[in-house]
Amino acid sequence: RDESVAFIRRRAPRLTQNDADQLAEALEDLPLLLDQTAGWLNDSDMSVEEYIELLEGGIDQDVVKVSADFPLAFQTAWSILLNKLKETVPESVDLLRLCSFFAPGSIPVRLLREMPPGELPEQLSGLMNDPLLWNKAIGQLRQYSVVRLESHEMAGEEASSGESLYMHRMVHQIVGKDMPEHDRHEFIDVVRRALAAADPGRPTDTRLWPAYAEITPHLKWADVLNSTDPAVHTLVLNCLRYMYLSGEYRAGIKLGQRAMTAWRELLGENHPRIWDLSYNYANLLRSVGDYAGTEAIERAAVDHLRAEHGAKDLEHLRAASGLAADLRGLGRYDEALEMSTWILAAYRELLGDQDARTLSAQNNLATSLRLLGRYEESLELNRRTLEARRQVLRPRHSWTLYSEVNYATDLRLLGRYNDAFSLQSQSVRVHRLVMGPDNPLTLRAEHNLALCQYRSGERARAATLFTRVLERSERVLGENDPLTMMFAASQSFFAREHADIDQARAISEKVVDGYAAMLGEEHPYVAGTRGNHALILRNVGERDHAHALLEEALADMTRAVGEQHPWTLGCAVNASALRNLVGDPESAAALTDAVITRATEVLGRTHPLTLSARIAHAADLRGIRDRERADKVEREALGDLAETLGAQHVHTVSARSRNRPYWDFEPQMI
């Protein structure tokens, strides 16, 4: 009570200590109400006794009605205050009602003032176009503590000419309930058009993301999904695109889900906007790993658009690109490659080589090739895409940065560690600056840098970065996000060799279970991460369990992607080690011999995986006492390692010390 009294007397110096005490008791010490009432009483000649009598007397017919959901003191005090506003500055009540169609909290009222005058209803045009009336309305609301003024400056743009108001959630709720139906329809339409007019129109431009971040919280309150205005539809689609690109997946999925329901009812099942919405909604669902859900959405779009407009239609091609991504997510890489190849050819025919959509199709084809283990072909396509995007877009465009990570990933997967590290370390700095530290693309770039550091032997720096990336991804995206699981897989295999085996095991178990739940038992990521887990079991002495799990992983991976795929070859290198450990050296030697033949054909004789197979085969030959051949195979492999990676590279030094090599499965982006 002492605090209430002191507060009232600061706000209304004309009131005595006793007045303030009586008022605080009548208003039940509610701070917001004390603030508003004291501000109003200081400007009035009404006594505290008269005011309390008014409060206790309830609401007569001339007083504005306030919802019964609120405490009686609040209902009555608000009724008195709103009536006072209607008498003195009626425009301030209009402004309050407009504000109730923005989200509570910070309300960018300058968006209203920036609307073209012809688009405003007559009763609001005076308020918006007359600076004196505008300032008077805001001044009255501020004086009674109904709103608070906030300075507002958009990042990257010139200082705003208007203001933002801060409205308390309780005030927002009361004003929203106390509104004639005619005003409700008129005012909500004004706010919808103000939001649509504020749409920057380019959600792919990271420099405009602050504007989208300001707009998106207000979409729900303006009930934009029930608007038939095409400009409002475009706003919704652009906000969904922004949410996808900026990593606001969960919020985007909620909006997309609600939009699908509302627009189907409002526009009909086959309205063109439905297919635009499907594409954006599917992107968001795919980002959280719901590939089966997105395949159903995209296949329906593909079938409809092909039947309606033909195969070479741009809308159909866009939907087909989404379907190819779903197939990649589901592990159906050959189907995805076939579709991606056809899509790229169609875009080139329709739009030429340098169009942004053609370059996106080229990027997607490279991803399909990488997932099939065709790293050289992926590298060449990503090199061309990166060069073109640097020219057509700009070096700091998000798609250009995306291509840098893809190209650096291919370099690393081909064993060109120094080249990969050089590009990725420079690219990470730009990602942090342009995309922000917690954007999924930045996290992915940092993760690839950690892998580059690891493969180059910089284990301490890699350890720090692996941990940091995983912690941030869990916080920003959640533990079950596909990116988080990808990062966790890396953290686990790094910890297995260089940190805490118990931590490695705990993380690995979660990763295997997570992929099995998300993708199904037959997906190659499940086989690959089970193979990684078997190495952990080997390291803690569970040899038989490890051997059985690795043989299972090898068989599953062979079924999923074929015996020539690098992932299968890597599983085989690991399986050969376990065959030795459980007393089957002949089978181990036969397996590594077959792997060398296939790896040389697929990857070349000096690829790191082929070299690992050759070093492992030398160990297997020693295991069956064929020392002469073992020495020859080892000598040649060590020479190629020194020539390819350098005499002092960690892999070369390890092989020279006769440490048996292992292979880590890395889940890839789709």
N, C-alpha and C positions, 0 to 999 in steps of 0.2 A: 504494500500500500504506500509506503514512504516513497518508493520509486515512482509509482503512478502519480502521486501528488506532485512530486518534483517535476516530472515530465509535463504534466498538464500546465503547471505554472510557467514553464519555459515556453510552451506553445501559446498560452493565453495569459500574458502578464497581468491583464486587468482582473483576473479572478483571484480571490483571497485563498489562503490556506484552507479555510473551512469549506469554501466553494469547491475547491479541487478535491477535497476529501469526499464530499457528498457525491460529486460527479463520478469519481473513481468507483465508489460503491455501486452507484446506479448502473454503470457500464461494465461491472464485473471484472474490472482491471484488464480488459482485453486491449492490448497495446495498439492495434490498428484502429480500433474504435475510439480509444482515447485520443489518438493523434488526429483523427478526422473531426471528432466532435469539438475538441479544444480549438482547432483551427477555425472551425465554423463559428463557435461562440465568441472568439476574440474579435471576429468581424461583425458581430451582431450586438444589438442592445438588449437582447433577451437575457433575463437573469437565469442563474443556474436552477433556482427553485421552479421558475416557469418551464424550463426545459425538462426537468425531471417530472414535473406534473404532466407535460406532454407525453413523455415516455410511458408513464404509468397509466395514462388515459387511453392508451392504445391508438389505433389508426382509424381516423374518420374517413368518410367517402372521398374527400378531396385529396387525400394523401396517396402517393404512389404505393402500390402493393409490392411487398417483398416476400419471397418464398418462405413458407413455414418451416423449411429445413434448417433455418438458422435460429440461433438463440433469440428470444423475444427482444432483448435489449438491442441486438443487432438489427432485427427487422424494423423496429420502430425508429431507431436512430438513423438508419439508412433512408427510411421513408421521408423523415424530416429533411435530411440532407438533399435528397434528390428533388424534393419539392422546392427547396431553396434555390437549387441550381436552375430548375425550370423557370422560376420567377425572375432570376437575375440574368443568367446567361444561358438561354435555352439551347444554344448551339453546343454548349459543353456536354449536354446530355446526348446529343447526336454523336458527338465525338466518342463519348464513353461507349455508346452502343456499337459504333463501328469497331472499336477496340475489342469488343467481346467476340468478334469473329476472327481475331488473331489468337495465337496461343497466349495463355497468361505468362506473366514475366515481362521480358523485353519485347516491346511492340514497335516495329519500324513504321511509325505513322508517316514518315516522309514519303513512303511509297504511295500513300493516298494523295499527297500534295503534288507528286510528280505525274499524276494522271492527266491526260489531256482534258481541258475544261468541259468540252462537249460531251464527255462520257459520264459526267456526274449528274445525279438527280438535282432538281431545282433547289430542294431544301438544303443540299450539301454544298452546292457550288459557291454560295456566298462564304461559307466557312473556309473552304479550301483556297479560294482565290483572293480573299481579303486578309492580308497579313495582320491587320489590327484586330479583326474579329477572331482569327486563329489564335493569336497571342493572348487575347482576353479569355478565350475558352480554356486554353491550357493553363493560363495563370490562375483562373478560378479553381480548376481541378487540383492544381499543385497546392494552392493555399489551403484547401480542405484535406490535403493528403490523400486524395482519391488516386492520384498517380504521382510518380516521381519522374523528373526529367533526367534523361541520360544523354550524354554527348555521344555522337555516332560517327565513326569514320570507317569506311570500307577499306580493307587492306588492298594495296596495289592500285587504288583509284584516288581521284581527287577527293578532298574532304567533302562530306555530304552537306548539302545545303539545308537539310531538315534536321529532325530530331528523332530519337526513340523515346518512348515513354515506358516506364515500368509500372505494371499493374499487378497488384497482389491477387493471388489465386481466388481468395474469398470475394473480393470486389468483382473480379471477372465473372464469377459464378452468379452472383446476385444480379449484375447488370444483364447477363445473358438470359436470365429467367424473367426479368421484369422488362418485357418489350412487346409492344403491339405487333400483331402478325404482319401488318402491312410494312412496318419498319424492318422487321426481320428479313422479309424477302428482298426489300430494296437494298438494305445495308450489306447483306451477305453477297449480293451480286456485285456491289461496289468493291468489296474486299477481294473477291475472286478475280475481278478484272485488274485490280491493282497488283496482285501477285503475278498474274499472267504478263502484265506490262513490264514487271521487274525481271522476268526471265531473261538471263543474258543470252540464251540461244545456243551456247556452245559448251555442253557439259564435258566435252573431251579436253577443254582448255583448263589446265590446272590453275591458271591465274584467276579464273572466274569461280573457282570452288568456294571462296568465302561468301560470294553472293548466293550460291545455291544452299550453303550451310545456313544462311539467314532465312531463306524462303521456306525450306522443307518443314520446319516445325509447325508452320501455320496451315499446311494443307488440310489437316484433319479438321481444324476449327472452322475453316471456311467451307467445309463440306464440298471440296472441289470435285469429288467423284460423282456427284449428282448434277453437275453442270453439263449443259449441252453445247457450250461455247467451244468451238474448235481451238481457240487460243488457250483455253484452260486445259484441254486434252493434251496439247503440245507441251504445256508446262508440266503436267504429270509425267509424261514420257521422258522429258529432259531430266526431271528430278530423279526418276528411276535410274536413268543412265548415269547420272552423277553419283548416286548411291552405290551403284555397281563399281564404278571406276575408283571411287574414294574408299571402298572397303566397308561401307555401311550396309553390309549384307542383310542382317536381321531386320533392320528397320525397312529396308527396301522390299524384302519379301512380304512383310506385313502390308505395306502399301500396295504392292503388286497383287497380292491375294484379294484384298478388298476391291481393288480396281477391276479385276477380272469379274467378280460377282456383280459389281455395280454397272459396269459398262455392258455386260451381256444383257442385263435387264433393260438398260437405258437405250442401247444402240442396236441390239440384236446380235445373234451368234456370229454372223459372217460380215459384220461391218469392218471396213479396212483398218480402223483403229484397233480392233480386237487383235489383229495379226501383229501390228506394231507393239501392242502391249504384251502379247505372248512372247515375242522375241526378248524384250527387256526383262520380263518376269523370269523367263527361262535362264537368262544369263545369271541372275541373282541366285536362283535355285542351284544351278550348276556350280556356283562358287562355293556352296556349302556341301557339295558332294552328292546331291540328290539326282544322280544321272538317270535313273530309271524314270523318275518323275518328269525330268526335262525331255527325255526321249519321247515320251507320250505327247507332251505339248508340241514339240517341234515336228514330230511326224504328222500330227494332225494338220499343222500349218503347211508343211511341205505338200501333203496330198491335196489340200484345198487350193493352195496357190498355183500348183502345177496344173490342176484341172481347170482353174479359172483363167490363168494368164499365160500358161505355157512354161516350159522348162527354162527358157532363157530370160525370164522375167527377173528383174533385180530383187523384188520382194521375195520371190521364190528362192533365189540364190542365197539371200540373207538367211532365210529359214533353214536351207540346206546346210549352210555353214554351221549353224547351231546344232543341227542333227549330227554332223560329223564330229563336233566336239563331244556330244553325248556318247557317241560310239567309242571315242578315245577314252572317255571316263569309264566306260563299261568294259574296257580291255579288248574291244573288237577292232584291233588296229588295222587289219587288212581291209575291212569294210570302210573304215575311216579314210585310209589312204586312197582307195578307189574313188570315194566321194570327193575328197579334197582335191585330187588331181583333176577331176571333171569340173569342179567349181572354179578352180584357178583358170583353166582353159576358157571357160565361159566368160569370166570377168575380163580376161585379156581381149577376147573377141569383142565384147560389148564396150569396154571402157579404156582399153589400152594398158600398157605395162606400168604406167606411173600413177594411175589413180589410186587414192588411199584404200579403196575397197579391194582393188587387185592386190595391193601390197599386203593387206590383211589376209587374203586368201593364200598368198605365197608364204606368209608367216605360219599359217595353219597347216599347210602341206609339209613345211619343214618340221613342225611338231609331230605330225604323223610319222614322218621318216625317222625322227629321233626315237620315238617309242618303239619302232621296229628295229632299232639298233643300227640303222643306216646313217651313221654319224657324219661321214664325209659328205654325203648328199645333203643332209640337213645343214651342215656348216656352209656349204656353197650357197644354198637358198637363203639362209639367214644373213650371209655376207651381203648378197645383192639387196635383200630387203632393208638391211641397216643403211647401206649407202643411199638407197633411193629415199628412205624416210628422212635421212639427214638433209637431203636436198628438197624434197617435196613438202615436208612438214617443217620441222626445225630441230636443231640438235637437242633441245630440252623438252620436246613434246613427249608426252607419256608413252606414246607408241614407239618413238625412237628409243627411249630408255628401255622399253620392253624388249626391243630387238637387240640391244646391247647385252642384256642378260642372256638371251637365247644364244647369241653368237659366242659369248664367253663360256656358256655351259657346253656347247659343242666342242670348243677348243679344249676344255678340260677333259671331257669324255674321250677325246682323241689322244690325251696324254701330252698336249701342248700346254703344260702347266704355267710356264713363265708368261706366255702370250695371254692366257686366260686371266692370270693374276693381274697383269698390267692393265688390261681393259676393265676388269671388274672392280679393281680398287678405285680407279678414276670414276667409274660409273656410279659407285656407291655414294661418293661425295655429292654428285649431282642429284641422285635420287633423294637423298636426305634434304637437300636444299629445295628441290622442286616439288616433290611429292609429300614431304613431311616424314618425320622419323617412324611413324607407326602405320603408314600406308602399306597394304599387302605387297605392292611392287617393291617398296623399299626393303621390307623384311626378306623378300625373295632374293633381292640383289645382295643383301648382307649375308644371307645363308650361302649363296654361291661363292661369295668371297671367303667365307669360313672354310668351305670345301677346297677352294684354291689354296688357301694357306695350309690346310691339312695335307693335301697332296704334295705341296712344295716343301713340307717338313717344318713349317712354322707352327708347331703344336701349341705353344703357349698362347699365341694370338688367336689361333683357331678355337681353343678351349673357351676363351673369354667370349668370343663372338657367337659360337654355337649356343652357349648358355643364355646370353643376352637376347638373341633372336627368339629362342623358344619361350623365354619368360614373357616377352612382349607380345608374341603371337597368342599365347594362352590368355593373356589379359585382354587383348584387343578383339581377337576372333573366336576364342573359346577352345577348349581342349579337343573337341571332335571335328574341328575345321580341317579340310584337306591339307591346307598349308601347314597348320600346326602339326599334323601327323607326319607330314614330310620332314619337318624340322626335327621332330622327336625321334624319327628313325635315325637321322644323322647323329643327334646327340647320343643316342644309345650305342651306335657302333663306335663312336669316338671314345665314349666312357669305357667301353669294353676293353679297349687297348691301352688307354692312357689315363684313366681316372678311377672311377668307383664301379666295380663289377656289380655290386648290389643295386646301385642306381641304374646301371645299364640294363639289368634284368627287369627291374620294375617298369622302366619306361618301355622296354621291348614288349613285355607282356601286354601293356595297354595298347601299343601300336598294332600288334597282331590282332588282338580282339577288336580294336576299332575298325581296322580294314575289313575284317571278316563280316562285321555287322553292317558296314557301309556298302561293301562291294560284293559280298558273297564269297563262298569258299573257293570257287574256281578262278577267281581273279588273280592275275600274275603278281599284284602287289601283296596278296596274302601269302603266296608261295615265296616271294622274295624276302619278306620280313620274317617269315618262319625260318628261312635259311639263315638269316642274320641271328635269329634267336638261338639256333642250334650252335653257333659259334660261342655264344655266351655259356650255354650248357657245357660245351667242351672245356671252356676255361675254368669252370667251377668243378670239374671232375665227373660230370654226368655223361660219360662217354657213350654208353649204349643208347641212352635217351637222345643224345645229340646226333648219333649216327642214324637212328631211325627217323628222326625229324628231318635231317638233311636229305636222306634218300626220298622221303615223301615230298619235300620241297622240290627236289630235282625232277621227280616224275610229274608233279603238278605244273612246274614251270615249262617242261617240255611239251605237255599237253596244251598249255595256254598259248605259247608263242613259238613253239618249234625248236628243234635241236640246234639250229644254226644261230639262234638269237644270242647276243652277248650275255643276256641275263641267264640263259640256260648254261652257257659255257662257264660263267662265273660260279653258278651253283655247283657245277661239276668239279671245278678246281677245289672248292671247299669239301665236297663229298669225298674226293680222293683222299684228303687228309684224314677224314674219319674212318675210311676203309682201312687205312694203315693202322690207325689206333686200335681198331677192334680185331686186328690180326688177319686182314685180307689184302696183303701187299700186291699180289698179282693183279687183282681187280683194280686196285688203285693205279698201278702203272698203265694198265690197258686204258683206263678212263682218261688219264692226262695225255696219253699218246693220241687218243682220238680228239681230245680238246685242242691240242696243238694244230692238228690238221685242219679242223673246222675254223679255229680262230684265225689262223694264217690266211685262210681263204676269205673270211668275212671282214677281218680287221687289219690284216697285214702282220708280218712276222715281228715288227718292232712296236706294236701297240702294247701298252702296259698290261692288258689282260693276257695277250699271247705270251709276253715275256714272263708273267707270273706262272702261266701254265708250263712253260719250258723249265723254269727253276723248280717248280713242283715235280715235274716229270723226272728231273735229275735226282731229286730226293727219293722218288718212288723206285727208280732204277737201283739206287743204292740199297733200298729195302729188299729188293730181290737179288742182291749181290751181283748186279751187272755193273761193276765199278768203272770199267773202261768206257762204256757208253755213257754212264752217268757223268764222268769227268768231261767228256767231249761235249755233251749237251749243256752242262753247266758253264764250261769255258766260253762257248759260243754265246750263250744267253747273257753272261756277265759282260762280254764285249759289247753286245748290242745295247745292254742297259747303260753302260758307261757312255757309249756314243750317243744314245738317244736322250737320256735324262741327265747325264753327267756322272763322273766318277764318284763325287761326294754326295750325290742325291740320296735321300733317306732310303729309297727303294733299292738302290744299287748297294749301299753299305749293308743293308739288312740281308740282301741276297748273298753278298760276299761272306757274311757271317753265318750263312746257311740257316737262317731263320726261314721257316716255310712260309710262303706268301699266302694270303687269304684275299677274298674278294668281298666287298660290301655292296649289297643291293641298295640302290638309291631310288625311291619313288620319284617320278618326274611330274612336272606340270603338264596338264592336258591342253 
